[in-house]
C-alpha cells in the first residue's frame, strides 16, 4: 500500500493564484497557502463574488406588498 506523501498525491491549481496545490497535508486546502486563503476570504467579505441575475428581472429593496 502506497503512503500518502506530498510527492504521491496529485497537485491541482490553487483557486486564487493558480499555483500547484496539494490536498493531503495542506491545512489551507484547497488553497496553496494561508495567504491565498485569507485573500479569498477578504474577497467574499468585500462582496466581490456575485451570482448574476437573469436579465429582465427587476429586484428592489422594498418588501413585497401582500394582501390578505
NORPEPE-V380701 format. One line per field, one symbol per residue. ss: DSSP state (a for helix, b for strand, c for the rest). phi: phi as a letter, one per 30 degrees, with the letter a starting at -180 (. if undefined). burial: 1 if it has 9 or more other ideal C-beta (glycine too) atoms within 8 Angstrom, else 0. A space follows every 50 residues. Layout:
BEGIN
ss: ???
phi: ???
burial: ???
END
This chain:
BEGIN
ss: ccccccccccbbbccccccbbbcccccccccccaaaaaaaaaaaaccccc cccccccccccccccccc
phi: .dddcedccdcbdddcciddbcddicdcedddadedddddddddddhdcb cdcddjccccddddcccd
burial: 00000000100001010000111001010011000110110011000000 000000000000000000
END
